[in-house]
Amino acid sequence: MQTVINVLQEQIAKPTKDIDDFVDKHPSLKQDKTLLETIDGIGSVIAKEVVCLIHTKQFKKASQMASFLGLIPKQRQSGVFVCLYA
């Protein structure tokens, strides 16, 4: 079982390193990653994935990006109904 775990960890390590290298080679992506990490709830792993998947320049403020990612909960209520959602 430990052998299987070791093999899987090695298979995960390669793409992770490739993503790190890719982000580091592109200054704009590296800058975006650094900025994303300033948002509460976004760490290094999530920032790398977001930078690789989403064009961050479409958001004018960090709060817009956080809202898009569902990190900022909102409350909607009417009369007696209260709904919390991200």
PyMOL commands that set and color helices and strands:
alter all, ss='L'
color gray80, all
select helices_A, chain A and resi 2-25+27-36+44-53+56-58+62-68
alter helices_A, ss='H'
color red, helices_A
select strands_A, chain A and resi 74-78+81-85
alter strands_A, ss='S'
color yellow, strands_A
deselect
rebuild
show_as cartoon
